[in-house]
């Protein structure tokens, strides 16, 4: 009971991360660009690293806006890398961007050897150090982004699940992609500062993958993803304090353990062939079922 007040701010921060990342993760999985969050997070970390190199305070507003500017550049790259014919997979551009951003950050930090601890914080995070002020600011920002995505939910979902239909309706794929990745950039830049690159990636992908084991519809996936993220956040934060372990790494490992349990439940109770197939898009799932019925 004595540690509960200490865990309140980190747990609330975890809930906020779960809320926005589980939703964005649905889009990421549907688009098949699984590592886009990791790439954007690394680009944001690169921006923070450059800020340190030029003498900025890594916790000041200037470093945040520089990181955000870097993520906007990444958003533009990913939006224009989505070709109509798809002869070059978008994931290839994402992987290259991640590798280059990581290498550049390492080179930059080699010139600022006294700040190597900050690079570690960007990778694994320190969510236990978050304050209620940070939680409130993040909640307001993510709430605004959530409203933006709710207003344009039809366009974003259509482009994620059926880009051909979106293009047939006259939607500019690249323009809407840029808006999606730019809003994503706001989320990632703030999330990396709180939780680190690895934990942000897990919040994005793992709840969505776990939800896909049991549901095809977007609404059900969100419900399962939010529930999973909430439980894992509570367990991870508690275990990190109980066993005196790094919080970010503990939550990441807890995500992995819970996903393994969900996978075995999926196999045991849904008997493999009756389970929901793990395809990259809901439209593909529907098409496969139609083909099976015709056979």
C-alpha positions as CSV (number, residue, x, y, z in Angstrom):
1,X,0.0,0.0,0.0
2,X,2.9,2.4,0.7
3,X,4.1,2.3,-2.9
4,X,0.6,3.0,-4.5
5,X,0.9,6.8,-4.4
6,X,4.3,6.5,-6.0
7,X,2.9,4.4,-8.8
8,X,-0.1,6.6,-9.6
9,X,1.6,9.0,-12.1
10,X,3.4,6.2,-14.0
11,X,0.3,4.1,-14.1
12,X,-1.8,7.0,-15.5
13,X,0.9,7.7,-18.0
14,X,0.7,4.0,-19.1
15,X,-3.0,4.2,-19.5
16,X,-2.7,7.3,-21.7
17,X,0.0,5.6,-23.8
18,X,-2.3,2.5,-24.1
19,X,-5.3,4.6,-25.2
20,X,-3.6,6.3,-28.2
21,X,-1.1,3.7,-29.2
22,X,-3.6,0.8,-29.2
23,X,-5.7,2.8,-31.7
24,X,-2.8,3.8,-33.9
25,X,-1.5,0.2,-33.7
26,X,-4.7,-0.9,-35.5
27,X,-3.8,1.3,-38.4
28,X,-0.2,0.3,-38.4
29,X,-1.1,-3.4,-38.5
30,X,-3.7,-2.9,-41.2
31,X,-1.2,-1.0,-43.3
32,X,1.5,-3.7,-42.8
33,X,4.1,-1.1,-41.7
34,X,4.8,-2.7,-38.3
35,X,8.1,-0.9,-37.7
36,X,7.0,2.6,-38.5
37,X,6.5,3.5,-34.9
38,X,10.0,2.3,-34.1
39,X,11.4,4.3,-37.0
40,X,9.6,7.5,-36.0
41,X,10.6,7.0,-32.4
42,X,14.2,6.7,-33.4
43,X,13.9,9.8,-35.6
44,X,12.5,11.7,-32.6
45,X,15.4,10.4,-30.5
46,X,17.8,11.6,-33.2
47,X,16.3,15.0,-32.9
48,X,16.8,15.0,-29.2
49,X,20.4,13.9,-29.7
50,X,21.1,16.7,-32.1
51,X,19.6,19.1,-29.6
52,X,22.0,17.8,-26.9
53,X,24.9,18.1,-29.4
54,X,24.2,21.8,-30.1
55,X,23.9,22.6,-26.4
56,X,20.2,22.5,-25.8
57,X,18.7,21.2,-22.5
58,X,17.2,17.7,-23.4
59,X,14.3,18.4,-21.1
60,X,13.5,21.9,-22.4
61,X,11.0,23.0,-25.0
62,X,13.5,23.6,-27.7
63,X,14.7,20.0,-27.7
64,X,11.1,18.8,-28.0
65,X,10.3,21.0,-31.0
66,X,13.5,20.0,-32.7
67,X,12.5,16.3,-32.2
68,X,9.1,17.1,-33.6
69,X,10.6,18.7,-36.7
70,X,12.6,15.6,-37.3
71,X,9.5,13.4,-37.0
72,X,7.7,15.6,-39.6
73,X,10.5,15.0,-42.0
74,X,10.1,11.3,-41.3
75,X,6.3,11.6,-41.9
76,X,6.9,13.2,-45.3
77,X,9.4,10.4,-46.2
78,X,6.9,7.6,-45.3
79,X,4.0,9.4,-47.0
80,X,5.8,9.7,-50.3
81,X,7.4,6.3,-50.0
82,X,4.0,4.7,-50.4
83,X,4.0,3.9,-54.2
84,X,0.9,3.1,-56.1
85,X,2.2,-0.1,-57.6
86,X,4.1,-1.1,-54.5
87,X,7.0,-2.6,-56.4
88,X,9.2,-1.4,-53.5
89,X,7.7,-2.3,-50.1
90,X,7.2,0.7,-47.9
91,X,8.6,-1.3,-45.0
92,X,12.0,-1.2,-46.8
93,X,12.0,2.6,-46.7
94,X,11.0,2.4,-43.0
95,X,13.8,0.0,-42.2
96,X,16.4,2.1,-44.0
97,X,15.2,5.2,-42.3
98,X,15.4,3.5,-38.9
99,X,19.0,2.2,-39.5
100,X,20.2,5.6,-40.8
101,X,18.6,7.5,-37.9
102,X,20.1,5.0,-35.3
103,X,23.6,5.3,-36.8
104,X,23.4,9.1,-37.0
105,X,22.3,9.2,-33.3
106,X,25.2,7.0,-32.3
107,X,27.6,9.3,-34.3
108,X,26.2,12.4,-32.7
109,X,26.4,10.9,-29.2
110,X,30.0,10.0,-29.8
111,X,30.7,13.7,-30.0
112,X,28.8,14.3,-26.7
113,X,30.2,11.5,-24.5
114,X,29.0,13.1,-21.3
115,X,25.4,12.6,-22.4
116,X,25.4,8.9,-23.2
117,X,23.1,8.2,-20.2
118,X,20.4,10.3,-22.0
119,X,20.7,8.0,-25.1
120,X,20.0,5.0,-22.8
121,X,16.9,6.8,-21.4
122,X,15.6,7.4,-24.9
123,X,15.9,3.6,-25.6
124,X,14.5,2.1,-22.4
125,X,12.8,5.1,-20.8
126,X,12.1,5.9,-17.2
127,X,8.4,6.1,-16.8
128,X,8.7,6.0,-13.0
129,X,10.1,9.5,-13.1
130,X,7.0,11.0,-14.9
131,X,5.2,13.7,-13.0
132,X,1.5,14.5,-12.8
133,X,2.3,17.7,-14.7
134,X,3.7,15.6,-17.6
135,X,0.7,13.3,-17.4
136,X,-1.7,16.2,-17.7
137,X,0.1,17.8,-20.7
138,X,0.3,14.4,-22.4
139,X,-3.4,13.7,-21.8
140,X,-4.4,17.1,-23.3
141,X,-2.1,16.6,-26.4
142,X,-3.3,13.0,-27.0
143,X,-6.9,14.0,-26.4
144,X,-6.6,16.6,-29.2
145,X,-5.0,14.1,-31.5
146,X,-7.8,11.6,-30.6
147,X,-10.4,14.2,-31.6
148,X,-8.7,14.8,-34.9
149,X,-8.6,11.1,-35.7
150,X,-12.3,10.7,-34.7
151,X,-13.4,13.5,-37.0
152,X,-11.5,12.0,-39.9
153,X,-11.9,8.4,-38.9
154,X,-13.6,7.3,-42.1
155,X,-10.8,8.6,-44.3
156,X,-8.0,7.2,-42.1
157,X,-9.6,3.8,-41.8
158,X,-10.4,3.6,-45.5
159,X,-6.8,4.4,-46.5
160,X,-5.5,1.9,-44.0
161,X,-7.8,-1.0,-44.9
162,X,-8.6,-0.4,-48.6
163,X,-6.4,2.2,-50.3
164,X,-7.7,1.3,-53.7
165,X,-11.2,2.2,-52.7
166,X,-10.0,5.4,-51.1
167,X,-8.2,6.4,-54.3
168,X,-11.3,5.6,-56.3
169,X,-13.3,8.0,-54.1
170,X,-10.9,10.7,-54.9
171,X,-8.9,10.8,-51.7
172,X,-5.3,11.9,-51.9
173,X,-3.4,8.9,-50.4
174,X,-0.2,10.8,-49.9
175,X,-1.8,13.8,-48.3
176,X,-3.8,11.7,-45.9
177,X,-0.8,9.6,-45.2
178,X,1.2,12.7,-44.3
179,X,-1.6,13.8,-41.9
180,X,-1.6,10.4,-40.3
181,X,2.2,10.2,-39.9
182,X,2.4,13.8,-38.8
183,X,-0.2,13.2,-36.0
184,X,1.7,10.0,-35.3
185,X,4.8,12.1,-34.9
186,X,3.2,14.3,-32.2
187,X,2.4,11.1,-30.3
188,X,5.8,9.4,-30.7
189,X,7.8,12.5,-29.8
190,X,5.9,12.9,-26.5
191,X,5.9,9.1,-25.8
192,X,9.6,8.7,-26.3
193,X,10.3,11.4,-23.8
194,X,8.2,9.6,-21.2
195,X,8.7,5.9,-21.9
196,X,11.6,5.4,-24.4
197,X,11.7,3.8,-27.9
198,X,11.3,0.2,-27.0
199,X,8.3,0.6,-24.7
200,X,6.5,2.9,-27.2
201,X,6.9,0.3,-29.9
202,X,5.4,-2.4,-27.6
203,X,2.4,-0.2,-26.8
204,X,1.8,0.3,-30.5
205,X,2.1,-3.2,-31.8
206,X,1.6,-5.8,-29.1
207,X,-2.0,-4.9,-28.0
208,X,-3.1,-4.9,-31.7
209,X,-1.4,-8.2,-32.4
210,X,-3.0,-9.8,-29.3
211,X,-6.4,-8.4,-30.3
212,X,-6.1,-9.9,-33.7
213,X,-5.9,-13.4,-32.2
214,X,-9.5,-13.1,-31.1
215,X,-11.2,-10.4,-33.2
216,X,-11.5,-9.2,-36.8
217,X,-13.6,-6.1,-36.2
218,X,-11.9,-2.8,-35.4
219,X,-14.1,-2.1,-32.4
220,X,-13.4,-5.4,-30.7
221,X,-9.7,-5.2,-31.5
222,X,-9.7,-1.8,-29.7
223,X,-11.5,-3.1,-26.7
224,X,-9.2,-6.1,-26.3
225,X,-6.1,-4.0,-27.0
226,X,-7.1,-1.4,-24.4
227,X,-7.8,-4.1,-21.8
228,X,-4.5,-5.8,-22.5
229,X,-2.5,-2.6,-22.3
230,X,-4.2,-1.6,-19.0
231,X,-3.5,-4.9,-17.3
232,X,0.1,-5.1,-18.6
233,X,0.8,-1.6,-17.6
234,X,-0.4,-2.2,-14.0
235,X,1.6,-5.5,-13.8
236,X,4.7,-4.1,-15.3
237,X,4.9,-1.0,-13.2
238,X,4.2,-3.1,-10.0
239,X,6.8,-5.7,-10.8
240,X,9.4,-3.1,-11.6
241,X,9.0,-1.6,-8.2
242,X,8.6,-4.9,-6.4
243,X,11.7,-6.5,-7.8
244,X,13.7,-3.2,-8.3
245,X,14.0,-3.5,-12.1
246,X,14.0,-0.9,-14.9
247,X,10.3,0.0,-15.5
248,X,10.4,0.3,-19.3
249,X,12.2,-3.1,-19.8
250,X,9.9,-4.7,-17.2
251,X,6.7,-3.6,-19.0
252,X,8.2,-4.7,-22.4
253,X,8.9,-8.2,-21.0
254,X,5.4,-8.3,-19.4
255,X,3.9,-7.5,-22.8
256,X,5.8,-10.4,-24.3
257,X,4.7,-12.8,-21.5
258,X,1.1,-11.9,-21.7
259,X,1.1,-12.2,-25.5
260,X,2.5,-15.7,-25.2
261,X,-0.3,-16.6,-22.8
262,X,-2.9,-15.1,-25.2
263,X,-1.4,-17.1,-28.1
264,X,-1.7,-20.4,-26.2
265,X,-5.3,-19.5,-25.2
266,X,-6.0,-18.8,-28.8
267,X,-4.6,-22.3,-29.8
268,X,-6.3,-24.2,-27.0
269,X,-9.8,-22.7,-27.1
270,X,-10.1,-21.7,-30.8
271,X,-8.5,-25.0,-32.0
272,X,-6.3,-23.5,-34.6
273,X,-8.5,-23.9,-37.7
274,X,-11.4,-22.1,-36.0
275,X,-9.2,-19.2,-34.9
276,X,-9.2,-15.9,-36.6
277,X,-6.4,-15.8,-39.2
278,X,-3.7,-13.2,-38.7
279,X,-3.8,-11.3,-42.0
280,X,-2.5,-7.8,-42.4
281,X,-5.9,-6.3,-43.2
282,X,-9.5,-6.9,-42.4
283,X,-10.4,-6.8,-46.1
284,X,-8.0,-9.7,-46.7
285,X,-9.7,-11.7,-44.0
286,X,-13.1,-11.1,-45.6
287,X,-11.8,-12.1,-49.0
288,X,-10.3,-15.3,-47.7
289,X,-13.5,-16.3,-46.1
290,X,-15.5,-15.7,-49.3
291,X,-13.0,-17.8,-51.2
292,X,-13.4,-20.6,-48.7
293,X,-17.2,-20.5,-48.9
294,X,-17.0,-20.7,-52.7
295,X,-14.8,-23.8,-52.5
